[in-house]
Each structure stands twice: as structure tokens, then as C-alpha cells.
Amino acid sequence: MSQAPVIVWFRDDLRLADHPALAQAADTGAPVICLYIREEPARGQRPLGAAARWWLAASLRAVDGALRRIGQRLVLRSGAASEVIAGVIAASGAGTVLWNRRYDAGGIAVDKALKADLAARGIAVASLPGNLLREPWEVKSGAGDPMKVFTPFWRAHQRLGDIRAPLHAPATLAPFGGVLASEDLADWALEPTQPNWASDFPASWSPGEAGAQSALAAFLDESLGGYADNRDRPDRPSTSRLSPHLRFGEISPVQIWHQAHMAAGLDGSRDLSKFLAEIGWREFAYHLLFHWPSLCEDHFQPRFDHFPWRTDGAALAAWQRGSTGYPLVDAGMRQLWQTGWMHNRVRMVVASFLVKHLLIDWRAGERWFWDTLVDADVANNPASWQWVAGSGADAAPYFRIFNPVLQGEKFDPRGDYVRRWVPELAALPKDVIHAPWKAPSVVLAKAGIRLGETYPYPVVDHDAARQRALAALAEIRDAAAA
């Protein structure tokens, strides 16, 4: 008697290598059905932002192509996961459903209900760990509690022992011999058309598993050495740019962990440690999301519920457009719009500017990033925004207010990053490019700049904004003490 097919439900794990659910399906020798569902968001789930939808379309094409090279294909369906999977089981006679776990509350609720339903119907079902180095419940404090501070979390994480070896991609998969309808990816309209605001994205990115491996190899070969010193320099190609590949699971953190160790050898301990700590922050963000599922909506520190946020549509729009009058902030926001990504140091600066200079609720910024980042991640995005805002776990103190001029002078000392993304300032000399309002009129004229016309004046004075932010912090301190 032939074996009943196995359904592998792909989610944010669009790869073939180190894919535990796919590897387990291959080991059975049974026919495999590779399924991707464009789910209707359940309660607590967030629809993908526009930039992430662009990436998803390219990533789905890439994983389908990889599957076809081993005699498989990716079946596309839309709807509620329970209904879609029930339909595929009915059409195929599948006896097993496998997937890699997710950790947001809405996704967990869907998966638990589906597991219970399938088991009750006699369908074998299993969820596997495939998207983190360790499961969120494995890392605990000495008292057995979830952890709220990154450094002890990361130490505890590392004390748990070696990270498992990555799994090989299956060389072949037994195909399902029947007929299964698949929706047309083009009908999902994931990519923008009129206007095509993502037209420049392909020049910056190669979505898919092959693109992820290529990006990792290039980083390990060219930039891992010196990473600890260079990672904060947006004017240099010093970071891995793996974040969107990780977000869509085109590469796993386990693969990155082992390949980075192999590349660093015995001589790269400082650079390797700094790089792996960035993977560790992602682990910490998912730890927080799992244990505090309302991370994207509620202040981790409730005292910030009383913070006097301002509603200022004009200031928010200036920040979104990259027209604040602070060149490093504007460069970052324009890089985001044109490429769907921003250097991490600049992310901190632009987030701090929105929250502390403009006193606009971090959730407004988080929503903008969710829509415009190709790497918009359900855990990293809110955890990082709350860290900058001072309201999160292990947060930067609220009184730590980045000075965008000093940050530019320190991390973009020649102004190359600003010149690339704010070309109207390209002719300014480096000593004034981060504060053009301080430039002598003759320097501005020579550079073809008319402040207030070709480039805006600052939307807010740094010193005044800093004092206003500190006064707002004092308000919630007084309220907490009352």
C-alpha cells in the first residue's frame, strides 16, 4: 500500500536547507505536498506591510523554482489555514501535516486550534523548531522566569550548550501523483504597479535562499573582519544585510551561526561575538514576544502609558518623507523609502528623533517601519522601537537622546552616507554637511543650497527638543511617584 502524502506548510521559512519540517517529510519517503497559504489574518495577527509583500512575492517565486529543480512545486492557496489544509487533505488523502513553529500570539492560536482539529480527525501533525537558535521557553533566569535584560539573556542562552547542526536540503522529494490546484501568484497582487514605488528594490536585493547564501558568503568574506569597529558606519558596506532573508526564513539562524564560526576561525573572536550578538538580539526579541505577546501594542513598562505624546501630523509627515532638516535623519528615511531597508545605527537615530525630538508615539513609527521595511519583523520591529523609546525591556534610558548632528559627525564623518541619500546636500563640505543651517551663506550659495527652499530648516531645535523630552519624562516620573 502506498504511503499517504505529507503536507509541509511553508510559512516564514522559504528555504529548502535546514528546514526541519521539510527534512522530516523527506525522511518518511512519502509523497510530499509543499503548501504556502496566504492566510486571512486571525485575531492578533498583522497583515504584511507593503514592502514585505514585495519581498514575499519574489521569495515565493524563488522557493518554487528551487522545489521544481528537485521535481516538486509550491502549491499556493488563500484563506483560513484550517479550511485550506482541510481542503488539501480532502483532495490528496494526506495523512500528516508538518510545519515549523511561529511565536506571535495570533499565529500560536491558529496553530494550536489546527493541531487539535487535525489530531481529532486522525491526521498526524507536528510543529518543529526551525526559525530560532533556541525556543523562547528554553532560556530562563535562575528562578525559572522569562528574562527581561539582554546581556544576562544572551549569557544564559549560550550556557545551554552547542547549537544543533544545520540540516541538508533534500536532494529529492517524492512527488504527489494527483492533481492539486494552485492559485496564481500574480493574482495575489503583492507587488506595486501604478505607481511602482519598489522599482529600485531589485537593484538592492536578491530575495530567495540563493540570495541569502550569497549575501552571507559576501559578508563573511569581506566584512566580518573588522565588524566590531565598522558595524556602526552607514557610509561603509560593513553589515550583513541578512535581516530580510532571516525575516522570510530564506536562511536560518542556525546556518548563520555555524557558517560564521567556520569563517572566523580562532582569530576573529571579537568580530564574531559582536556579529552573533546581533543574532542574539533577534532571539531576545522573540523571547519577549512569546512571553509578552502584546509587545507591538502595549508599553512593556506601563508607566509610559501616561507619557504626554504629541499629535503632530505635519511633523510626522516630514519625518516619513525625510524632510526634517537633519541630514542624517533624512538620509535614513530616504534610504528606507528607496530600498526598503535602513542601516541599524541610523534606525536608532531616526527612531529617537521621532520619539524624543518630536514627542510622537513610538507606535506611529513602528507602523511606518512595518509598512516600509522589507525586513519588518513581528518581534524585532516592536522590541527595537520600545528599546529606543525607553519603554521596553532592557531599554535605553529615556534621557539618552541621540543628537543627530553628533551622530552624523561620528558615524558618517565624511558625509558620504548623507551625500548618497540627500543629493541636494552633496556639494557641502564635510564640516557642515550634518548641520547645513550652521554653514556660512557663501558656502551654502556655492553648494547651490537655499535653506527653506531646496532643503528645509530643522523642524525643531535640538536643545529645545531635548529639554521638552526631559520635561515629559519628568511628568511620568512624578505620576509614578504620586
C-alpha positions as CSV (number, residue, x, y, z in Angstrom):
1,M,0.0,0.0,0.0
2,S,1.4,3.4,-0.9
3,Q,2.0,5.9,1.8
4,A,-0.4,8.8,2.4
5,P,1.1,12.1,1.4
6,V,2.7,14.5,3.8
7,I,1.8,18.2,3.7
8,V,4.6,20.6,4.6
9,W,3.1,24.0,5.4
10,F,5.7,26.7,4.5
11,R,5.4,30.0,6.4
12,D,8.2,32.3,7.2
13,D,10.7,29.6,6.3
14,L,11.0,29.9,2.5
15,R,14.1,27.7,2.0
16,L,15.0,24.0,1.5
17,A,18.1,23.7,3.6
18,D,17.9,23.5,7.4
19,H,14.1,23.2,7.1
20,P,13.1,20.7,9.9
21,A,9.6,20.2,8.6
22,L,10.7,19.5,5.1
23,A,13.5,17.3,6.2
24,Q,11.2,15.2,8.4
25,A,8.8,14.9,5.4
26,A,11.6,13.8,3.2
27,D,12.7,11.1,5.7
28,T,9.3,9.4,5.5
29,G,9.7,8.6,1.8
30,A,6.1,9.5,1.3
31,P,4.9,11.9,-1.4
32,V,5.3,15.5,-0.2
33,I,2.9,18.4,-0.8
34,C,4.6,21.8,-0.3
35,L,2.0,24.3,0.6
36,Y,2.0,28.0,1.2
37,I,-1.1,29.7,2.5
38,R,-1.9,33.4,2.1
39,E,-3.7,33.5,5.4
40,E,-6.6,35.7,6.4
41,P,-5.2,37.5,9.4
42,A,-6.7,36.0,12.6
43,R,-7.1,37.9,15.8
44,G,-3.8,39.2,16.9
45,Q,-2.1,38.7,13.5
46,R,-0.8,41.7,11.4
47,P,-1.3,41.9,7.7
48,L,2.1,42.2,5.9
49,G,3.2,45.7,5.1
50,A,3.7,46.8,1.5
51,A,7.4,46.4,1.3
52,A,7.3,43.0,2.9
53,R,4.7,41.9,0.3
54,W,7.1,42.8,-2.4
55,W,9.7,40.6,-0.9
56,L,7.3,37.8,-0.3
57,A,6.4,37.7,-4.0
58,A,10.0,37.3,-5.0
59,S,10.7,34.8,-2.3
60,L,7.8,32.6,-3.2
61,R,9.0,32.6,-6.8
62,A,12.5,31.6,-5.6
63,V,11.4,28.7,-3.4
64,D,9.0,27.4,-6.1
65,G,11.9,27.4,-8.5
66,A,14.1,25.5,-6.1
67,L,11.4,23.0,-5.5
68,R,10.9,22.5,-9.2
69,R,14.6,21.7,-9.6
70,I,14.0,18.6,-7.4
71,G,10.8,17.6,-9.0
72,Q,8.4,19.4,-6.7
73,R,6.4,22.7,-6.7
74,L,4.9,25.1,-4.2
75,V,1.1,24.9,-4.0
76,L,-0.4,28.4,-3.3
77,R,-3.8,28.8,-1.6
78,S,-5.6,31.6,0.1
79,G,-7.9,31.7,3.1
80,A,-8.1,30.5,6.7
81,A,-5.4,27.9,7.4
82,S,-7.8,25.4,8.9
83,E,-10.1,25.5,5.8
84,V,-7.3,25.4,3.3
85,I,-5.5,22.5,4.9
86,A,-8.7,20.6,5.3
87,G,-9.3,21.1,1.6
88,V,-5.9,19.9,0.6
89,I,-6.2,16.8,2.8
90,A,-9.6,16.0,1.2
91,A,-8.2,16.4,-2.3
92,S,-4.9,14.4,-1.7
93,G,-5.6,11.9,1.1
94,A,-2.7,13.4,3.1
95,G,-2.2,11.7,6.5
96,T,0.4,14.1,8.0
97,V,0.8,17.8,8.3
98,L,4.2,19.4,9.4
99,W,5.3,22.9,9.9
100,N,8.0,25.0,11.6
101,R,6.8,27.0,14.6
102,R,5.9,30.6,14.9
103,Y,5.8,32.7,18.1
104,D,3.3,35.5,17.8
105,A,0.1,35.1,19.8
106,G,-2.2,35.1,16.8
107,G,-0.1,32.6,14.9
108,I,0.2,30.3,18.0
109,A,-3.6,30.4,18.5
110,V,-4.2,29.4,14.9
111,D,-1.6,26.6,15.1
112,K,-2.9,25.2,18.4
113,A,-6.5,25.1,17.1
114,L,-5.4,23.4,13.9
115,K,-3.3,20.9,15.7
116,A,-6.3,19.9,17.9
117,D,-8.6,19.6,14.9
118,L,-6.2,17.5,12.8
119,A,-5.5,15.2,15.7
120,A,-9.2,14.7,16.4
121,R,-9.6,13.7,12.8
122,G,-6.8,11.1,12.9
123,I,-4.3,13.2,11.0
124,A,-0.7,13.1,12.3
125,V,0.5,16.6,13.0
126,A,3.8,18.1,14.3
127,S,5.3,21.5,14.7
128,L,9.1,21.7,14.7
129,P,11.7,24.3,15.9
130,G,13.2,25.8,12.7
131,N,13.3,29.6,13.0
132,L,15.4,30.3,16.1
133,L,18.6,29.1,17.7
134,R,16.6,28.0,20.8
135,E,12.9,28.0,21.7
136,P,11.7,31.1,23.7
137,W,10.8,28.9,26.7
138,E,14.2,27.3,26.9
139,V,16.1,30.4,28.2
140,K,15.2,31.2,31.8
141,S,16.5,33.2,34.7
142,G,18.0,31.4,37.7
143,A,14.5,31.5,39.2
144,G,13.0,29.9,36.1
145,D,11.3,33.1,34.9
146,P,11.4,34.8,31.4
147,M,14.2,37.2,31.0
148,K,13.9,41.0,30.6
149,V,17.5,42.1,30.1
150,F,19.5,41.2,27.0
151,T,23.0,40.6,28.4
152,P,22.0,38.0,31.0
153,F,19.6,36.5,28.5
154,W,22.4,36.1,26.0
155,R,24.7,34.6,28.6
156,A,22.1,32.1,29.7
157,H,21.3,31.3,26.0
158,Q,25.0,30.5,25.4
159,R,25.3,28.4,28.6
160,L,22.7,26.0,27.2
161,G,25.3,24.3,25.1
162,D,26.1,23.8,21.4
163,I,23.7,24.8,18.7
164,R,22.4,21.9,16.6
165,A,24.0,21.3,13.2
166,P,22.0,22.6,10.2
167,L,20.1,20.1,8.1
168,H,20.9,19.5,4.5
169,A,18.4,20.3,1.8
170,P,16.7,17.2,0.5
171,A,18.2,16.0,-2.8
172,T,14.8,14.8,-3.9
173,L,11.2,14.6,-2.7
174,A,8.6,12.1,-3.7
175,P,6.0,14.0,-5.7
176,F,2.3,13.8,-5.2
177,G,0.9,12.0,-8.2
178,G,-2.6,13.5,-8.1
179,V,-3.9,16.9,-9.2
180,L,-3.8,19.8,-6.8
181,A,-5.0,23.2,-7.9
182,S,-2.7,26.1,-7.1
183,E,-3.5,29.8,-7.2
184,D,-1.6,32.2,-9.5
185,L,0.9,34.3,-7.6
186,A,0.2,37.2,-9.9
187,D,-3.5,37.2,-8.7
188,W,-2.3,38.0,-5.2
189,A,-1.1,41.4,-6.4
190,L,1.7,41.5,-3.8
191,E,3.8,43.9,-5.9
192,P,3.0,47.5,-6.6
193,T,2.2,48.5,-10.1
194,Q,0.9,52.1,-10.5
195,P,3.0,53.6,-9.2
196,N,5.7,51.0,-8.8
197,W,7.4,52.6,-5.8
198,A,9.5,49.4,-5.4
199,S,11.1,49.9,-8.9
200,D,14.6,50.4,-7.3
201,F,14.3,47.4,-4.9
202,P,15.7,44.8,-7.3
203,A,19.0,46.8,-7.5
204,S,19.5,46.4,-3.8
205,W,18.2,42.9,-3.2
206,S,18.1,39.3,-4.4
207,P,15.3,37.6,-2.4
208,G,15.4,33.8,-2.0
209,E,17.6,31.2,-0.5
210,A,20.4,31.5,-3.1
211,G,20.4,35.3,-2.5
212,A,20.6,34.8,1.3
213,Q,23.5,32.4,1.0
214,S,25.3,34.8,-1.4
215,A,24.8,37.7,1.0
216,L,26.1,35.7,3.9
217,A,29.2,34.5,2.0
218,A,30.0,38.0,0.8
219,F,29.7,39.3,4.4
220,L,31.8,36.6,5.9
221,D,34.5,37.1,3.2
222,E,34.5,40.9,3.1
223,S,33.1,42.4,6.2
224,L,33.2,40.1,9.2
225,G,36.8,41.1,9.8
226,G,36.5,44.5,11.4
227,Y,32.8,44.1,12.0
228,A,33.1,45.2,15.7
229,D,34.7,48.5,14.7
230,N,32.8,49.2,11.5
231,R,29.2,48.0,12.1
232,D,28.0,51.5,13.2
233,R,29.2,53.1,10.0
234,P,26.4,53.6,7.5
235,D,28.8,55.1,5.0
236,R,30.5,51.7,4.6
237,P,29.3,48.2,3.5
238,S,30.0,46.8,6.9
239,T,26.9,44.9,7.8
240,S,25.5,41.6,6.6
241,R,22.1,42.9,5.3
242,L,20.7,39.5,6.1
243,S,17.7,40.8,8.0
244,P,15.1,40.4,5.2
245,H,16.4,37.0,4.4
246,L,16.1,36.0,8.0
247,R,12.7,37.5,8.3
248,F,11.3,35.3,5.5
249,G,13.3,32.3,6.6
250,E,15.4,32.1,3.4
251,I,18.3,31.3,5.7
252,S,18.1,30.1,9.3
253,P,20.0,31.5,12.3
254,V,21.5,28.0,12.8
255,Q,23.1,28.2,9.3
256,I,24.4,31.7,10.0
257,W,25.7,30.6,13.4
258,H,27.8,27.7,12.1
259,Q,29.0,29.4,8.9
260,A,30.1,32.5,10.8
261,H,32.1,30.3,13.3
262,M,33.8,28.5,10.4
263,A,34.7,31.7,8.7
264,A,36.0,33.5,11.8
265,G,38.2,30.6,12.9
266,L,40.3,31.2,16.0
267,D,41.3,34.8,15.2
268,G,38.0,36.5,14.8
269,S,36.6,36.2,18.3
270,R,35.7,39.9,18.9
271,D,34.2,40.4,15.5
272,L,32.4,37.1,15.7
273,S,31.0,37.8,19.1
274,K,29.6,41.2,18.0
275,F,28.0,39.7,15.0
276,L,26.5,36.8,16.8
277,A,25.1,39.2,19.5
278,E,23.0,40.7,16.7
279,I,21.5,37.2,16.1
280,G,21.2,37.1,19.9
281,W,19.1,40.3,19.9
282,R,16.7,38.7,17.4
283,E,16.5,35.7,19.8
284,F,15.8,38.1,22.6
285,A,13.1,39.9,20.7
286,Y,11.3,36.6,20.0
287,H,11.7,35.6,23.7
288,L,9.9,38.9,24.6
289,L,7.2,38.5,22.0
290,F,6.4,34.9,23.2
291,H,6.2,35.9,26.9
292,W,4.7,39.4,26.4
293,P,2.5,38.9,23.2
294,S,1.2,42.5,23.1
295,L,4.7,43.9,22.5
296,C,3.7,45.8,19.4
297,E,0.7,47.5,21.1
298,D,1.4,48.0,24.8
299,H,4.2,49.6,26.6
300,F,6.4,47.0,28.2
301,Q,6.9,49.5,31.1
302,P,3.3,50.6,32.0
303,R,4.5,54.0,33.3
304,F,4.8,55.1,29.7
305,D,1.0,54.8,29.4
306,H,0.9,58.2,30.9
307,F,3.5,59.8,28.6
308,P,2.4,63.1,27.1
309,W,2.7,62.1,23.4
310,R,2.0,64.8,20.8
311,T,-0.2,64.5,17.8
312,D,1.6,66.4,15.0
313,G,0.7,65.3,11.5
314,A,3.0,67.7,9.8
315,A,6.0,66.7,11.9
316,L,5.2,63.0,11.3
317,A,4.9,63.6,7.6
318,A,8.2,65.4,7.5
319,W,9.9,62.5,9.3
320,Q,8.3,60.0,6.9
321,R,9.4,61.9,3.8
322,G,13.0,62.6,5.0
323,S,12.4,66.3,5.3
324,T,13.2,67.1,8.9
325,G,16.2,69.4,8.1
326,Y,18.5,67.0,10.0
327,P,20.6,65.3,7.2
328,L,21.4,62.0,8.9
329,V,17.7,61.5,9.8
330,D,16.6,62.5,6.3
331,A,19.2,60.2,4.7
332,G,18.0,57.2,6.7
333,M,14.3,57.9,5.9
334,R,15.0,58.2,2.2
335,Q,17.2,55.1,2.2
336,L,14.2,53.3,3.7
337,W,11.8,54.6,1.1
338,Q,14.1,53.8,-1.8
339,T,15.4,50.4,-0.7
340,G,13.0,49.1,2.0
341,W,15.9,49.0,4.4
342,M,18.0,51.2,6.7
343,H,21.3,50.8,8.5
344,N,20.8,49.8,12.1
345,R,22.7,52.8,13.6
346,V,20.6,55.1,11.6
347,R,17.4,53.3,12.6
348,M,18.2,54.1,16.2
349,V,18.8,57.8,15.3
350,V,15.6,58.2,13.3
351,A,13.5,56.4,15.9
352,S,15.0,58.5,18.7
353,F,14.3,61.6,16.7
354,L,10.6,60.8,16.2
355,V,10.0,59.8,19.8
356,K,12.2,62.3,21.7
357,H,12.7,65.3,19.4
358,L,9.1,65.2,18.1
359,L,7.4,63.5,21.1
360,I,5.4,61.3,18.7
361,D,4.3,57.9,20.0
362,W,6.7,55.2,19.0
363,R,3.8,53.1,17.7
364,A,3.4,55.6,14.8
365,G,7.0,55.0,13.8
366,E,6.7,51.2,14.3
367,R,3.7,51.2,12.0
368,W,5.6,53.2,9.3
369,F,8.5,50.8,9.6
370,W,6.1,47.8,9.4
371,D,4.8,49.1,6.1
372,T,8.1,50.3,4.5
373,L,10.7,47.8,5.7
374,V,11.4,44.6,3.7
375,D,12.6,43.1,6.9
376,A,9.6,44.2,9.0
377,D,9.6,41.6,11.7
378,V,6.8,40.8,14.2
379,A,9.3,40.6,17.1
380,N,12.3,42.8,16.1
381,N,10.3,45.8,15.0
382,P,8.4,46.5,18.2
383,A,11.1,45.3,20.5
384,S,13.6,47.7,18.9
385,W,11.2,50.6,18.9
386,Q,10.4,50.1,22.5
387,W,14.1,49.9,23.3
388,V,14.7,53.3,21.7
389,A,11.6,54.8,23.2
390,G,12.8,53.8,26.7
391,S,9.5,51.9,27.3
392,G,10.7,48.4,26.5
393,A,12.7,45.6,28.1
394,D,16.4,46.4,28.7
395,A,15.5,49.8,27.2
396,A,17.9,52.6,26.5
397,P,17.2,55.3,29.2
398,Y,14.7,57.8,28.0
399,F,17.1,60.6,28.8
400,R,19.5,59.1,26.2
401,I,18.6,61.4,23.4
402,F,20.6,61.0,20.2
403,N,22.0,64.2,18.8
404,P,21.6,63.7,15.1
405,V,24.3,66.1,14.2
406,L,26.9,64.5,16.5
407,Q,25.8,61.0,15.4
408,G,26.4,62.0,11.8
409,E,29.8,63.5,12.5
410,K,30.8,60.4,14.4
411,F,29.5,57.6,12.2
412,D,29.4,59.4,8.8
413,P,32.5,61.6,9.2
414,R,33.0,62.5,5.5
415,G,29.3,62.8,4.9
416,D,29.3,60.1,2.2
417,Y,26.1,58.5,3.5
418,V,24.2,61.8,3.5
419,R,25.5,62.7,0.1
420,R,24.2,59.4,-1.3
421,W,20.7,59.7,0.0
422,V,20.3,63.5,0.3
423,P,21.9,64.6,-3.0
424,E,20.8,68.2,-2.7
425,L,23.5,68.5,0.0
426,A,26.2,66.7,-2.0
427,A,28.3,69.8,-2.6
428,L,28.6,70.8,1.1
429,P,31.9,70.3,2.8
430,K,32.1,67.6,5.5
431,D,32.4,70.1,8.3
432,V,28.9,71.4,7.8
433,I,27.1,68.7,5.9
434,H,25.4,67.4,9.1
435,A,24.3,70.9,10.1
436,P,23.7,72.9,7.0
437,W,22.0,75.7,8.9
438,K,25.3,76.4,10.5
439,A,27.1,76.9,7.2
440,P,28.1,80.4,6.1
441,S,25.9,81.8,3.4
442,V,28.7,81.8,0.9
443,V,29.2,78.1,1.5
444,L,25.5,77.4,1.0
445,A,25.4,79.5,-2.1
446,K,28.5,77.7,-3.6
447,A,26.7,74.4,-2.9
448,G,23.5,75.6,-4.6
449,I,21.5,75.3,-1.4
450,R,18.7,77.7,-0.3
451,L,17.6,76.7,3.1
452,G,13.8,76.6,3.3
453,E,13.6,76.0,-0.4
454,T,16.0,73.4,-1.7
455,Y,16.5,71.9,1.7
456,P,14.4,72.5,4.9
457,Y,15.3,74.2,8.0
458,P,15.3,71.9,11.1
459,V,11.7,71.1,12.1
460,V,12.8,71.5,15.7
461,D,15.8,72.9,17.6
462,H,17.8,70.0,19.2
463,D,18.4,71.7,22.5
464,A,14.8,72.8,22.9
465,A,13.6,69.4,21.9
466,R,15.9,67.7,24.4
467,Q,14.6,69.9,27.2
468,R,11.0,69.2,26.2
469,A,11.6,65.5,26.1
470,L,13.2,65.5,29.6
471,A,10.3,67.5,31.0
472,A,7.9,64.9,29.5
473,L,9.8,62.2,31.2
474,A,9.7,64.1,34.5
475,E,5.9,64.1,34.2
476,I,5.6,60.3,34.1
477,R,8.2,60.0,36.9
478,D,6.1,62.4,39.1
479,A,2.9,60.5,38.2
480,A,4.5,57.2,39.1
481,A,5.7,58.6,42.4
482,A,2.4,60.1,43.3
